């Protein structure tokens, strides 16, 4: 195994080994130690738009170092020149009108954010949602796993075909690589990934993967103890035993061109030779494994703090509220392109107290106001006018619950004589249920 240069590289190698059988057989660490750091601060302006400022810097071994020109050029393309430079820290800012800045990038993926304010007669609500870098297309992941298996198989086949001492074994070896090994690489990689993104613990991810390896002749049952420690050499030795069986011989009788592949370093050299022979490279293979960011100007390790300054307390959020500062914060991190992304969410509500009290006797929609506003803004112009006309007739002294229960946008269709009345779904029911529940809660 190639020596790792920092803890992050070791962690990444472990992740690669957990998530891909190729990572168990081929550990290619092309990971640097530089980490991108950021602090984002957002606040809503009086006109409803959002001001977003981001401070970025680069760390190496917990020390602030110079940020590459490639990274700085990326931010300048989004924001223009930095507003502030404090040593090696740069602060950029903009007012968001329509397009959300794609200013957080990791492992080849970008963030995607949205902020929206919805209004209705019952009040206003605001929603912030931002997806950080990570996997957004499982289809692409499946395709990448297939491409990774294909590239690995072709490189190994090219290595075999280059060796004068493997002329006799070449045909059965290439046939095995192109059929059985190719399918095994794809199956185990996807099996491991599904367990990982499903929230399974390491042993729950590893055991189904190990079971597959055991059933297909790549492991002995006792190897599970070493697999838990990610022992790549044991897996490589078992893989050579599988190859020996394909060739109808024993591991001890394998030609030296194959026997030496039990050493991960020798396997790496063999792969490099094969990749070169087919016009590829380490970087292409590592990029498919999620371990390389060639050409992106990023190390793939990017993390920081996202802060919203918002006076109102959110009704729903996965961030942490600082009451004294009136801020909402997230510890944010871009994940690998093969992992589900972190999504930041906050929802605020500002009921129109005067309107709700005039028509319902109290504030009955607060926590559920955002859901009501989403419904209200889905109405057609005719439905909106019909709803507002109806609500204008409501007042605290009327039988609110009964009137809400009976309200429909569409009149009930006529029923044949002696035919049982069947309830007809109506788009108004979503809102009337919210309001009736709010009435019940306010009366308790």
Buried (B, 14 or more C-beta within 10 A) or exposed (E): BBEBEBEBBBEBBBBBBBBBBBBBBBBBBBBBBBBBBBBBBBBBEEEEBBBBBBBBBBBBEEEEBEBBEEBBEBBBEEBEEBEEEEEBBBBBBBEBEEEBBBBBBBBBBBBBBEBEBBEBBBBBBBBBBBBBBBBBEBEEBBEBBBBBBBBBBBBBBBBBBBBEEBEEBBEEBBEBBBEBBBEBBBBBBBBBBBBBBEEBEEEEBBBBBBBBBBEBBBBEEEBBEBBEEBBBEBBBBBBBBBBBEBBEBEBEEBBEBBBBBBBBEBBBBBBBBBBBBEEBBBBBBBBBBBBBBEEBBBBBBBBBBBBBBBEEEBBEBEBEBEEEEBBBBBEBBBBBBBBBBBEBBBBBBBBBEEBBBEBBBEBBBBEBBBBBBBBBEEBEEEBBEBBEEBBEEBEEEEEBBEEBBEBBBEEEEEEEEEEEEEEEEBBBBBBBEBBBEBBEBBEE
